[in-house]
């Protein structure tokens, strides 16, 4: 009884088994999987051999999309072309299946999917694995581009970075001096000339020399800022000396010598370490200027007094006046108060003034004793 039940169960199981089990074994493929590798843009063809052991009717080929392993792209089913098969295939047939995979515009990566073969008695699944690589030119270009970028970055670090630093420092210094209208001309001219030299050396890629020049210009600017009030006081003294020099004869050796010496001092000012150093060289020049101015004023007084003399008296002293004028024009600035040439000329001018005053007094007394008589009629 038990054996009959077991036999009945086995028969039921056989009836319940899907018919595809026998169908799947009735069709085989060689190879069992399509595996291809190609470069982007290629068109690859493969042949799969179907072995049929039972009749196949209403055969259909259904390609599916192939998905990339990172799920970021697909190889569309439209890029998989399969040659059509006969609608009916007899048992024992060997049927070639032509598959063409188009890799145009397909990104690189590993793509997997299936090619389905449907027929009346079942469904056959043929796995497809496609590896797409970028064209060799692209990696080469990427490599070249990387080398060029690396070279450019290296060159910038060596040259461009130094150049940019120099140009930034020059720009900052120029903005600072342009925003300082009180900056003395000699300081401004020296700093501006140094910046122009620095820009030239930067263009010639002489970084070390440019840095030395720029350091020197910045040091001059710092010296001005640190002692600005002191510098301004001493430049006021310079202007005072220039005003006094204008009162001397432009053609005199005395005036020309002091003016030249003053110009040399002003040009050297940016190299001085403090305004006190400038004061020490201006004091002697101020003293010499005042001496010359005093002599000039004494000589002018002499000329004023002699203009009061009568014409014959003027002619008598004209020769002496010309000699004094000549000696005054040729006089060199004294080294100190005891300078012999200066003292001698001062004594001669003073003597001429006394003599002129003496000559004026008799004429004045004579005019007082003999007043002009007017007609009273």
C-alpha positions in Angstrom: 0.0 0.0 0.0 2.8 2.3 1.0 4.7 1.5 -2.2 1.6 2.4 -4.3 1.4 5.8 -2.7 5.1 6.5 -3.3 4.7 5.6 -7.0 1.7 7.8 -7.3 3.6 10.8 -5.8 6.5 10.3 -8.2 4.1 10.3 -11.2 2.5 13.5 -9.9 5.9 15.2 -9.6 6.8 14.2 -13.1 3.6 15.8 -14.4 4.2 19.0 -12.4 7.8 19.5 -13.7 7.9 22.5 -16.2 8.3 21.5 -19.8 11.3 23.9 -20.1 13.5 21.5 -18.3 13.6 19.2 -21.3 13.5 22.2 -23.7 16.5 23.9 -22.2 18.5 20.8 -22.6 17.3 20.5 -26.2 19.2 23.7 -27.3 22.9 24.5 -26.4 25.3 27.2 -27.4 28.9 27.2 -28.2 30.4 29.2 -26.5 28.0 29.4 -23.6 28.8 33.1 -23.1 29.7 36.0 -25.4 32.8 37.8 -24.1 34.3 40.7 -26.1 36.7 43.5 -25.5 37.2 46.5 -27.7 38.1 50.2 -28.0 35.5 52.8 -27.9 34.2 53.3 -31.5 34.9 49.7 -32.6 32.3 47.3 -34.1 32.8 43.7 -33.0 31.3 40.6 -34.5 30.9 37.2 -32.9 29.4 33.9 -34.1 27.6 31.6 -31.7 26.8 28.0 -32.7 23.3 26.7 -31.7 22.9 22.9 -31.3 19.3 21.8 -31.6 18.1 18.3 -30.5 14.4 19.0 -30.8 12.3 21.1 -33.2 12.3 24.9 -32.6 9.3 26.9 -33.8 8.6 30.7 -33.8 12.2 31.6 -32.8 12.8 35.2 -31.7 16.1 36.9 -30.7 15.7 39.6 -28.0 18.8 41.7 -27.0 18.8 43.5 -23.7 20.6 46.6 -22.4 24.0 45.9 -20.9 24.6 47.7 -17.7 28.0 49.0 -16.6 29.4 47.5 -13.3 29.2 50.9 -11.5 25.5 51.3 -12.7 26.6 54.7 -14.2 26.0 53.9 -17.9 24.4 51.3 -20.2 25.2 49.8 -23.6 21.8 50.1 -25.3 20.2 47.1 -26.9 20.0 49.0 -30.2 23.8 48.6 -30.4 23.5 44.8 -30.4 22.5 43.5 -33.8 21.6 39.8 -34.4 21.1 38.1 -37.8 17.6 36.6 -38.0 17.1 32.9 -37.6 14.8 30.6 -39.5 11.2 30.6 -38.1 11.5 26.8 -37.7 14.7 24.7 -36.9 14.7 21.0 -37.4 16.2 18.6 -34.7 19.9 17.8 -35.2 20.6 21.2 -36.8 23.7 23.3 -36.2 22.7 26.9 -36.6 25.2 29.8 -36.6 24.1 33.0 -34.8 25.8 36.2 -36.0 26.0 38.9 -33.2 27.4 42.4 -34.0 28.1 44.8 -31.0 28.6 48.5 -31.9 30.8 50.4 -29.4 30.2 53.9 -31.0 29.8 56.5 -28.4 29.9 53.9 -25.6 31.9 55.0 -22.5 34.7 52.9 -21.2 33.9 50.2 -18.6 32.7 46.7 -18.0 29.1 46.0 -19.3 27.1 42.8 -18.6 23.6 41.6 -19.7 21.8 38.9 -21.7 20.7 37.9 -25.2 17.4 36.1 -25.0 16.4 33.4 -27.5 12.7 32.7 -27.3 10.9 29.8 -29.1 7.7 27.8 -28.7 9.0 25.3 -26.2 11.1 27.6 -23.9 13.6 30.4 -23.4 17.4 30.4 -23.7 19.5 33.0 -22.0 22.9 33.8 -23.5 25.1 36.0 -21.2 27.1 38.8 -22.8 30.2 40.5 -21.2 31.6 43.6 -23.0 34.8 45.5 -21.9 35.1 48.9 -23.5 38.5 50.8 -23.4 39.3 54.4 -24.3 41.2 55.0 -27.5 45.0 54.9 -27.1 45.2 58.6 -28.2 43.2 59.8 -25.3 45.4 58.3 -22.5 48.4 59.6 -24.5 46.9 63.1 -24.6 46.1 62.9 -21.0 49.6 61.9 -20.2 51.0 64.7 -22.4 48.7 67.2 -20.8 49.7 66.0 -17.3 53.4 66.5 -18.2 52.7 69.9 -19.6 50.7 71.0 -16.6 53.4 69.6 -14.3 56.1 71.5 -16.3 54.1 74.7 -16.2 53.5 74.4 -12.4 57.2 73.7 -11.9 58.1 76.7 -14.0 55.7 78.9 -12.2 57.1 77.8 -8.8 60.6 78.6 -10.0 59.9 81.8 -12.0 56.3 82.8 -12.0 55.9 82.8 -8.2 59.1 84.9 -7.8 57.9 87.3 -10.5 54.5 87.7 -9.0 55.9 88.3 -5.5 58.2 91.0 -6.9 55.4 92.7 -8.9 53.1 92.7 -5.9 55.8 94.3 -3.7 56.5 96.9 -6.4 52.8 97.7 -6.7 52.4 98.1 -2.9 55.4 100.4 -2.6 54.2 102.5 -5.6 50.7 102.9 -4.0 52.3 104.0 -0.7 54.5 106.7 -2.2 51.7 108.0 -4.4 49.5 108.4 -1.4 52.2 110.5 0.4 52.1 114.0 -1.2 54.4 115.3 1.6 57.3 113.0 0.4 60.3 115.0 -0.6 61.2 115.0 -4.3 64.6 113.5 -3.8 63.1 110.5 -1.9 60.3 110.1 -4.4 62.7 110.2 -7.4 65.1 107.7 -5.8 62.4 105.2 -4.9 60.7 105.5 -8.3 63.9 105.0 -10.1 64.6 101.9 -8.0 61.2 100.5 -8.8 61.7 101.0 -12.5 65.1 99.2 -12.2 63.4 96.4 -10.3 60.7 96.0 -13.0 63.4 95.8 -15.7 65.3 93.1 -13.8 62.1 91.1 -13.2 61.4 91.1 -17.0 65.0 89.8 -17.4 64.2 87.1 -14.8 67.1 88.3 -12.6 65.2 87.6 -9.4 68.0 88.0 -6.9 69.1 91.4 -8.3 65.5 92.6 -8.4 65.0 91.7 -4.8 68.2 93.6 -3.8 67.0 96.7 -5.7 63.5 96.5 -4.2 64.9 96.0 -0.7 66.9 99.2 -1.1 63.9 101.1 -2.3 61.7 99.9 0.6 64.5 100.8 3.1 64.5 104.4 1.8 60.7 104.6 2.2 61.0 103.3 5.8 63.7 105.9 6.6 61.3 108.6 5.5 58.4 107.3 7.4 60.3 106.7 10.6 61.7 110.4 10.7 59.2 112.2 8.6 58.9 115.4 10.8 62.7 115.7 11.0 63.1 115.4 7.3 60.5 118.0 6.7 62.2 120.5 9.0 65.5 120.0 7.2 64.0 120.4 3.8 62.5 123.7 5.0 66.1 124.7 5.7 67.0 123.7 2.2 64.3 125.9 0.8 65.4 128.8 3.0 69.0 128.5 1.6 67.6 128.5 -1.9 65.7 131.7 -1.2 68.8 133.4 0.1 70.8 132.3 -2.9 68.4 134.1 -5.1 69.5 137.4 -3.5 73.1 136.8 -4.6 74.4 137.6 -8.1 73.5 134.6 -10.3 76.8 134.9 -12.1 79.0 134.9 -9.0 81.2 132.1 -8.2 80.0 132.2 -4.6 76.4 131.7 -5.5 77.1 129.0 -8.1 79.4 127.0 -5.7 76.9 127.0 -2.9 74.0 126.1 -5.2 76.0 123.2 -6.7 77.0 122.0 -3.2 73.3 122.2 -2.0 72.1 120.2 -5.0 74.7 117.5 -4.3 73.5 117.3 -0.7 69.9 117.0 -1.7 70.7 114.2 -4.1 72.5 112.3 -1.3 69.7 112.7 1.2 68.0 109.3 0.5 71.2 107.6 1.4 71.4 109.3 4.8 70.3 107.4 7.8 68.5 110.2 9.6 67.5 113.9 9.4 70.2 114.7 12.0 72.8 113.7 9.4 71.3 116.1 6.9 71.2 118.9 9.5 74.9 118.4 10.2 75.8 119.0 6.5 73.3 121.9 6.1 74.5 124.0 9.0 77.9 124.8 7.4 76.2 125.6 4.1 73.7 127.9 5.9 76.6 129.7 7.5 78.4 130.2 4.2 75.2 131.5 2.6 74.6 134.0 5.3 78.2 135.3 5.0 77.8 135.8 1.2 74.4 137.4 1.8 76.0 139.8 4.3 78.8 140.8 1.9 76.2 141.3 -0.9 74.1 143.5 1.4 77.2 145.6 2.3 78.1 146.0 -1.3 74.6 147.0 -2.2 74.8 149.6 0.6 78.0 150.9 -0.9 76.3 151.4 -4.3 73.3 153.1 -2.7 75.6 155.6 -0.9 77.6 156.3 -3.9 74.5 157.1 -5.9 74.2 160.2 -3.7 77.5 161.5 -4.8 77.9 164.1 -7.5 78.8 162.8 -10.9 82.5 163.7 -10.7 82.8 162.0 -7.3 81.1 158.9 -8.7 83.5 158.7 -11.6 86.5 159.1 -9.2 85.4 156.0 -7.2 84.0 154.0 -10.1 87.3 152.1 -10.6 87.3 151.0 -7.0 83.7 149.9 -7.2 84.4 147.8 -10.3 87.3 146.1 -8.6 85.1 145.3 -5.6 82.3 143.9 -7.8 84.8 141.7 -9.6 86.4 140.4 -6.4 82.9 139.7 -5.0 81.8 137.7 -8.0 85.0 135.7 -7.9 85.0 135.0 -4.2 84.9 131.4 -3.1 82.8 130.4 -0.1 85.0 130.4 3.0 85.9 127.3 4.8 85.4 129.1 8.2 85.0 132.6 9.7 88.7 133.3 9.5 88.9 132.8 5.7 91.5 135.4 4.6 89.9 136.3 1.2 86.5 136.8 2.7 87.8 138.9 5.6 89.9 141.0 3.3 87.1 141.8 0.9 84.8 142.6 3.8 87.3 145.1 5.2 87.7 146.7 1.7 83.9 147.1 1.3 83.6 148.6 4.8 86.5 151.0 4.1 84.8 152.1 0.8 81.5 152.7 2.7 83.3 154.9 5.3 85.0 156.8 2.5 81.8 157.3 0.7 80.1 158.6 3.8 82.9 161.0 4.4 82.6 162.2 0.8 78.9 162.7 1.2 79.0 164.8 4.3 80.9 167.9 2.9 78.4 168.1 0.0 75.5 167.9 2.4 77.0 170.7 4.6 77.7 172.9 1.6 74.1 172.5 0.5 72.9 173.5 4.0 75.1 176.6 4.1 74.1 177.9 0.7 70.4 177.4 0.2 69.0 178.2 -3.1 67.6 181.8 -3.2 64.3 182.3 -4.8 63.0 185.4 -6.5 60.5 187.1 -4.1 59.3 189.6 -6.6 
